[in-house]
């Protein structure tokens, strides 16, 4: 991914599922998401790692980094976190990485992958993924140096349940 979502583009930039999953994950396992090196980190910002069980209509947050998404020196590109142990199984889940940049044009970045999940839960409840700086959603102003800007939007996200 080298550019943000266009103002009118659909989330994930596409609506057609891939024929086979890009990854197979198991609930409770540690996963590492690797972003390509380079690119402009725009002073960090807020990022979330989320999962959808309904084809990308709703996403529940698995992990988030608020303020300095790319680390203190803007060089972090590998993100490791543990999947919740109670996730339900799905052959057609959608994993998403989203980012609201701190510096520059007000943009919303989103990259998605179709994945399969092996789990034993019947549902999972967590915070709904935040969408900002995209048509029909709140705008988070530029926040160079004030990394609390927009955090209230993330902290007040409603709880949702996915199945």
N, C-alpha and C positions, 0 to 999 in steps of 0.2 A: 504494500500500500504506500503510495507516495503522495496522496492528496486527500483532503477531507471530503466528506460527503457533500455533494452539491446541495444547494438549498432545497431543491425539490426531489432529490434522489430518494429511492426507498432505502430503508435501513438495510445494512449489509451490502448495498449496491446491487443486489440481485434478488430475485424472488423464486428462481428455479433451483430445487435441490440438486446436489451432485449425486451421481449414480452410486458411488461408494463413499463410506466415511473416510475423512482425512486422518482420523486417529480413533483408537479404541481405548477408553479409559474405564477404570473401575472405581466405584465410590470408595472414598477413604484413602486413595492413593495420592502420593505427592506427584504433581505435574510441573513441568517447566515450560513456559511459553517463551519462545525466542523471537525477538523482533530483529529484522535485518539491521546490520550496522549502518552508521551514517544517518543521513536525514537531519532535519532541523528539529531539535527538541523544544524550541519555542519557550524556553525557561521552565520546562516541566509542566505542571498542571495536574488535573485530576484524571485518574484512569480507573476503569473497572473491568473485571473479568466476569462474564455472566453466561448463563445457560438458558436456552429456550427449549421447551418441549412441545410447542404448538406451531412449529414452522417459522419462528421468528416474529411472532406477534407480540409476545411478552417475554421478558428476560428477568431472571432472578440472579442477584449478585452472589458470586462465589468468593470474590476477593476484591479489595479496592485499595488504592493508594491516593491519598488526598494531599495536594500541594506540590510535592516534588516527585511526580510520576517516574522520572528517569534518574532518580537519585540526587544526592546533594551536588554532584558535579555534572549532571545531565548526561552521563555516559552509560547508565544502566540499560541493558537491552534484554537481559534474561530475568524472568520473573518466576519464582517457584512458590507454590502454595499447595495446600492439601485440600482435596475435594471433600466435601461433607460426606460422612459415612452413610447417611440416610438417603442419598439420592436414589430415585427410581431408575429402573432400566429403560433404555430407549435405543433403538437402532437408528433413529433419525433426529437426534438432538442437534441444536445449533449452538456452537460456542462463539462468544463475541468478546473482542477487546475493544473498549471505547476510551476516548481521550478528549478532554477539553483542554486546549493549550492555554498557558498562562500569558504569553506575550504574542502579539500580532493580531491579525484579523480574527474576528470571533468565528470560530470554526468548530465542527464536531467531526471527529475521526472515528471510523468504525470498521473493523475487519472481522469477518466471520468465517467459520469452518463448520461443515457438517461432520459430526462425530457420533460414535456410539458409546453408550454408558452401560456398564454392568453394575447393577445395584440391587438392593433388597428392599428398599423403601417403597411405599405406595404413593408418597408425595413428599415434597420438600417445600418449606416455607422460609422465605428470607426477604431482604429488601428488593424492591423493584429497581431495575437499572435506570439510571438517570439519563435523560436525553436533554441536551441543551444546545443552544446556538444552531438550531435546526428549525425549519418552518413549523409553526404551531406550538413550539416549546419555549420555555423560559430562556432568556439570554443571560449569560454570565459575563460581566465586563472583564476587560483585561486586568490582570492582577499581579503584575511583576512586583515581587517583594512583599505583597500582602497575600500570603497563601491561604488565608481563611476565607477569602472571597469565594462565594459559591458553595462553601462547605455546608451551610445550612440546608441547601437544596438536597444534598446527598444525605445528610443526617435525618431529614424529615421525609425521605422517600417512604412510601407505604409498604407494608408487608404484603407479599403475594404468595400464593401457593401454586406450585407447578406439579403436574402429574404426567 
